[in-house]
Amino acid sequence: MNENQEHNDQQNLNEDQARRSFLKKLGIFAGIGAVATAGAVYVGFDHEKKKNPTGKKVRVLTADGKLMEVDEAELQKNENAATEELTELQRRGREGLAGKHWVMVIDLSKCRNARMCMAACQGAHELRPEQHHINVLRMQDAEHTEPYFMPKPCYHCDNPPCTKVCPVDATFKRQDGIVLIDNERCIGCRFCIAGCPYSARVFNWIEPLKPANNRVYDIELNVPQKKGTISKCLFSADCLRKGEMPYCTRSCPNGVYWFGDRNEDTVTNGTTKETVSFSELIRKNGGYTVLEELGTKPQVYYLPPKNRAFPFQYEGKTELDPHDSRIGGGRG
């Protein structure tokens, strides 16, 4: 081995030792850095744990549709702050009327598609012509049975699935059984629309018919309407507070609607003003609710279309087009 070779080998050995020494020192400093970082993380965690002893996280949906985790304590703090900011209209709207349990009965034998119920509702709630809190459907139970008209509002279920899927408590059931929407809280996620088996809700895709003009939001009337939020039948909660019948009930000229307090077992006809026993009216006339098997417990009952007050007629026809997809059938 010549001198040049020995010199090169020694230089390589020195460089390798230098690299090992550097890496060893780097490992020491990296370990120190990791300990320091871990200490900082622990201090931060300990600080957060003192603020939120349970450390429990909950998932919430943000206004832009993203799912995120937040501390339960912080969420509770925000909810408390939001409650304090509720207007008096929102506060009393959420409480409802003590001691009441509202119920509606719709007599299908008397409906002739006058649609005055729809017009009164749309006017009160500032809805566009294509928006409905209550709609009158054309129905036929079987091929050889007589068609009939069926008004369909929200059913204000005692076990409402819509309230259970709302992530921000914007839709709720109050003590008198009415299911309402608070559009000051609604984020427009439309979970409640998906959760409702009766298709009773509408989404405000465009600007409302009437601008807000600095009006205070009335949760029981759901006006002013707001783009990007939900609207639905409210059982005319604003009228009930004033001791009046719902808009749809008192505007019908044909005696279709009965409305009253289930706790008192009384309902009053919106046309004739006659008051009868709710339980007897249902029992003696074969009253039923839609999709009873779902367990939602609707508070809108129907009387079957027997002994018709008027013959069925729509656009000059007494029969329905079986190919018309807009026609419904059966009791669900």
C-alpha positions as CSV (number, residue, x, y, z in Angstrom):
1,M,0.0,0.0,0.0
2,N,1.6,3.4,-1.0
3,E,1.6,6.6,1.0
4,N,-1.1,8.2,-1.1
5,Q,-3.5,5.3,-0.4
6,E,-2.8,5.4,3.4
7,H,-3.5,9.2,3.4
8,N,-6.8,8.7,1.6
9,D,-7.9,6.0,4.0
10,Q,-7.1,8.1,7.0
11,Q,-9.0,11.1,5.6
12,N,-12.1,8.9,5.0
13,L,-11.9,7.5,8.5
14,N,-11.6,11.0,10.0
15,E,-14.6,12.2,7.9
16,D,-16.7,9.2,9.0
17,Q,-15.9,9.8,12.7
18,A,-16.8,13.5,12.2
19,R,-20.2,12.5,10.7
20,R,-20.9,10.1,13.5
21,S,-20.0,12.7,16.1
22,F,-22.3,15.2,14.4
23,L,-25.2,12.8,14.2
24,K,-24.8,11.8,17.8
25,K,-24.8,15.4,18.9
26,L,-27.9,16.0,16.7
27,G,-29.7,13.1,18.4
28,I,-29.0,14.6,21.8
29,F,-30.3,18.1,20.8
30,A,-33.2,16.5,19.0
31,G,-34.1,14.6,22.1
32,I,-33.8,17.8,24.1
33,G,-36.1,19.5,21.5
34,A,-38.6,16.7,21.7
35,V,-38.7,16.9,25.5
36,A,-39.2,20.7,25.3
37,T,-41.9,20.3,22.7
38,A,-43.6,17.6,24.8
39,G,-43.4,19.8,27.8
40,A,-45.0,22.7,25.9
41,V,-47.8,20.4,24.7
42,Y,-48.4,19.1,28.2
43,V,-48.5,22.6,29.6
44,G,-51.0,23.6,26.9
45,F,-53.1,20.5,27.5
46,D,-53.0,21.0,31.2
47,H,-54.2,24.6,30.7
48,E,-57.1,23.5,28.4
49,K,-58.0,20.7,30.9
50,K,-58.4,23.2,33.7
51,K,-60.8,25.2,31.5
52,N,-62.7,22.0,30.5
53,P,-62.2,19.3,33.2
54,T,-64.0,16.6,31.3
55,G,-62.0,17.2,28.1
56,K,-65.1,16.0,26.2
57,K,-65.3,16.9,22.5
58,V,-68.4,17.2,20.4
59,R,-68.9,17.5,16.6
60,V,-70.7,20.5,15.2
61,L,-71.6,21.6,11.7
62,T,-70.2,25.1,10.7
63,A,-72.2,27.6,8.6
64,D,-70.1,26.6,5.5
65,G,-71.0,22.9,5.9
66,K,-67.8,21.7,7.5
67,L,-67.7,19.2,10.4
68,M,-65.4,20.2,13.3
69,E,-64.7,19.2,16.9
70,V,-65.0,21.7,19.8
71,D,-64.9,21.5,23.5
72,E,-68.2,20.7,25.1
73,A,-67.7,23.4,27.7
74,E,-67.1,26.1,25.1
75,L,-70.1,25.0,23.1
76,Q,-72.3,25.2,26.3
77,K,-70.9,28.7,26.9
78,N,-71.8,29.8,23.4
79,E,-75.3,28.3,23.7
80,N,-75.8,30.2,26.9
81,A,-74.7,33.4,25.3
82,A,-77.0,32.8,22.3
83,T,-79.9,32.2,24.6
84,E,-79.3,35.5,26.4
85,E,-79.4,37.2,23.0
86,L,-82.8,35.9,22.0
87,T,-85.5,38.5,21.5
88,E,-88.7,38.4,23.5
89,L,-90.5,37.1,20.4
90,Q,-88.1,34.2,20.1
91,R,-88.2,33.5,23.8
92,R,-92.0,33.3,24.1
93,G,-92.1,31.5,20.7
94,R,-90.0,28.7,22.1
95,E,-92.0,28.4,25.3
96,G,-95.4,28.1,23.7
97,L,-98.7,28.2,25.5
98,A,-98.8,26.4,28.8
99,G,-101.4,23.7,29.4
100,K,-102.3,23.4,25.7
101,H,-101.9,20.6,23.2
102,W,-103.1,21.7,19.8
103,V,-104.7,19.3,17.3
104,M,-106.2,19.6,13.9
105,V,-108.9,17.5,12.1
106,I,-109.3,17.6,8.3
107,D,-112.6,16.3,6.9
108,L,-111.8,15.0,3.4
109,S,-115.5,14.6,2.5
110,K,-115.9,18.4,2.5
111,C,-112.8,19.6,0.6
112,R,-113.5,20.9,-3.0
113,N,-110.1,22.4,-3.7
114,A,-111.2,26.0,-3.0
115,R,-107.6,26.7,-1.9
116,M,-108.6,29.7,0.2
117,C,-106.7,28.0,3.0
118,M,-103.5,28.1,0.9
119,A,-104.1,31.8,-0.1
120,A,-104.6,32.9,3.5
121,C,-101.5,31.0,4.7
122,Q,-99.3,32.4,1.9
123,G,-100.4,35.9,2.6
124,A,-99.8,35.7,6.3
125,H,-96.4,34.2,6.0
126,E,-95.2,36.2,3.0
127,L,-94.7,33.2,0.7
128,R,-94.3,33.1,-3.0
129,P,-97.0,31.5,-5.1
130,E,-94.9,28.3,-5.5
131,Q,-94.2,28.0,-1.8
132,H,-96.7,26.2,0.4
133,H,-97.0,25.7,4.2
134,I,-100.2,23.8,3.3
135,N,-101.0,22.3,-0.1
136,V,-104.1,20.6,-1.5
137,L,-103.3,17.3,-3.2
138,R,-105.3,15.2,-5.6
139,M,-105.6,11.7,-4.3
140,Q,-106.9,8.3,-5.3
141,D,-106.6,5.3,-3.0
142,A,-107.1,2.6,-5.7
143,E,-107.9,2.3,-9.4
144,H,-111.6,2.0,-9.0
145,T,-112.2,4.4,-6.1
146,E,-113.4,7.9,-6.3
147,P,-110.6,10.6,-6.2
148,Y,-110.6,13.3,-3.6
149,F,-108.8,16.4,-2.5
150,M,-106.4,16.2,0.5
151,P,-105.1,19.3,2.3
152,K,-101.6,18.6,3.7
153,P,-100.0,20.9,6.3
154,C,-97.1,20.0,8.7
155,Y,-98.4,17.3,11.0
156,H,-96.7,18.7,14.2
157,C,-95.7,15.3,15.4
158,D,-95.5,14.4,19.0
159,N,-92.4,12.5,18.2
160,P,-90.9,14.7,15.4
161,P,-87.8,13.3,13.6
162,C,-87.0,16.7,12.1
163,T,-86.1,18.2,15.5
164,K,-83.7,15.3,16.3
165,V,-81.5,15.9,13.2
166,C,-81.1,19.7,13.5
167,P,-77.5,20.3,14.6
168,V,-78.2,23.9,15.9
169,D,-81.6,23.6,17.7
170,A,-83.2,25.8,15.0
171,T,-86.3,23.5,14.8
172,F,-87.9,22.4,18.0
173,K,-91.1,21.2,19.6
174,R,-92.5,23.4,22.3
175,Q,-94.7,22.5,25.3
176,D,-98.0,22.9,23.5
177,G,-97.0,20.4,20.8
178,I,-96.3,22.9,18.0
179,V,-93.1,22.3,16.0
180,L,-91.5,25.6,14.9
181,I,-88.3,27.0,13.3
182,D,-86.1,29.7,14.5
183,N,-84.5,31.2,11.3
184,E,-82.2,33.3,13.4
185,R,-80.4,30.0,14.3
186,C,-81.0,28.1,11.1
187,I,-77.9,27.5,9.0
188,G,-79.7,26.0,6.0
189,C,-78.2,22.5,6.2
190,R,-81.6,21.0,5.3
191,F,-81.2,18.0,7.6
192,C,-84.7,18.6,8.8
193,I,-86.1,18.4,5.2
194,A,-84.4,15.0,4.9
195,G,-85.6,13.9,8.3
196,C,-89.3,14.7,7.6
197,P,-91.2,11.7,6.1
198,Y,-94.1,14.0,5.1
199,S,-92.2,16.5,2.9
200,A,-93.7,19.3,5.0
201,R,-90.8,21.8,4.7
202,V,-89.6,24.2,2.1
203,F,-86.2,25.8,1.6
204,N,-85.9,29.5,0.7
205,W,-83.6,29.3,-2.3
206,I,-84.1,32.9,-3.3
207,E,-84.7,36.3,-1.7
208,P,-88.0,36.5,0.1
209,L,-91.1,38.0,-1.4
210,K,-91.0,41.0,1.0
211,P,-87.7,42.5,2.3
212,A,-87.0,42.6,6.0
213,N,-86.8,46.4,6.2
214,N,-85.4,46.3,9.8
215,R,-88.5,44.4,11.0
216,V,-88.0,42.3,14.2
217,Y,-88.2,38.6,13.4
218,D,-91.3,36.9,14.7
219,I,-90.6,33.2,15.3
220,E,-94.4,32.4,15.6
221,L,-95.2,33.9,12.3
222,N,-91.8,33.2,10.7
223,V,-91.5,36.6,9.1
224,P,-89.6,38.2,7.7
225,Q,-88.6,35.2,5.6
226,K,-84.9,34.8,5.1
227,K,-83.0,33.4,2.1
228,G,-81.1,30.2,2.9
229,T,-83.4,29.0,5.7
230,I,-86.4,26.7,6.1
231,S,-90.1,27.5,6.2
232,K,-93.1,25.4,7.1
233,C,-96.6,25.3,8.6
234,L,-96.7,26.8,12.1
235,F,-100.2,25.9,13.1
236,S,-100.7,29.7,13.1
237,A,-98.9,30.0,16.4
238,D,-99.2,33.8,16.3
239,C,-103.0,33.6,16.0
240,L,-103.3,31.1,18.9
241,R,-101.5,33.4,21.2
242,K,-104.2,36.0,20.4
243,G,-107.0,33.5,21.0
244,E,-107.8,33.2,17.2
245,M,-108.2,30.2,14.9
246,P,-105.4,29.4,12.4
247,Y,-105.4,31.3,9.1
248,C,-106.3,28.2,7.1
249,T,-109.0,27.0,9.4
250,R,-111.0,30.2,9.5
251,S,-110.6,31.0,5.8
252,C,-112.1,27.8,4.5
253,P,-115.7,28.2,3.2
254,N,-116.6,24.5,3.2
255,G,-116.2,23.3,6.8
256,V,-113.1,21.2,6.1
257,Y,-111.0,22.1,9.2
258,W,-111.5,21.5,12.9
259,F,-109.0,22.9,15.4
260,G,-108.7,22.8,19.1
261,D,-107.0,21.7,22.4
262,R,-106.5,18.0,22.9
263,N,-106.1,18.5,26.6
264,E,-109.7,19.8,26.7
265,D,-110.9,17.2,24.2
266,T,-112.5,19.9,22.1
267,V,-112.2,21.1,18.5
268,T,-114.0,23.9,16.7
269,N,-115.0,24.0,13.1
270,G,-113.4,27.0,11.4
271,T,-116.4,27.6,9.1
272,T,-119.5,26.8,11.2
273,K,-117.8,27.6,14.6
274,E,-119.4,24.5,16.0
275,T,-117.5,22.9,18.9
276,V,-117.5,19.2,19.5
277,S,-115.6,16.5,21.4
278,F,-112.3,15.7,19.6
279,S,-112.2,12.1,20.7
280,E,-115.8,11.4,19.6
281,L,-115.3,13.1,16.3
282,I,-112.4,10.8,15.5
283,R,-113.9,7.6,16.9
284,K,-117.3,8.0,15.2
285,N,-115.9,9.0,11.8
286,G,-113.0,6.6,11.4
287,G,-110.3,9.3,11.9
288,Y,-106.7,8.4,11.1
289,T,-103.2,9.8,10.8
290,V,-100.8,9.5,7.9
291,L,-98.0,6.8,8.2
292,E,-99.0,5.8,11.7
293,E,-96.5,2.9,11.6
294,L,-93.6,5.4,11.7
295,G,-94.3,6.2,15.3
296,T,-94.1,10.0,14.7
297,K,-97.5,10.5,16.3
298,P,-98.9,13.3,14.0
299,Q,-101.3,15.8,15.6
300,V,-103.3,16.3,12.3
301,Y,-106.1,13.7,11.9
302,Y,-108.1,13.0,8.7
303,L,-111.7,11.9,8.4
304,P,-112.1,9.7,5.3
305,P,-113.8,11.0,2.2
306,K,-117.2,9.3,2.6
307,N,-120.6,10.8,2.1
308,R,-119.1,13.6,0.0
309,A,-120.5,17.1,0.3
310,F,-119.3,17.8,-3.3
311,P,-118.5,15.6,-6.3
312,F,-114.9,15.5,-7.3
313,Q,-114.0,17.8,-10.1
314,Y,-110.7,19.2,-11.3
315,E,-110.1,21.3,-14.4
316,G,-113.6,20.2,-15.6
317,K,-112.8,16.5,-15.2
318,T,-114.4,14.1,-12.7
319,E,-111.6,11.5,-13.0
320,L,-107.8,11.7,-12.6
321,D,-105.2,11.0,-15.3
322,P,-103.5,7.8,-14.1
323,H,-100.3,8.9,-15.8
324,D,-100.1,12.2,-13.9
325,S,-97.2,11.9,-11.6
326,R,-98.5,14.7,-9.4
327,I,-101.3,12.5,-8.1
328,G,-100.9,10.7,-4.8
329,G,-102.7,7.7,-3.4
330,G,-103.5,5.9,-0.2
331,R,-102.9,6.8,3.4
332,G,-99.1,6.5,3.1
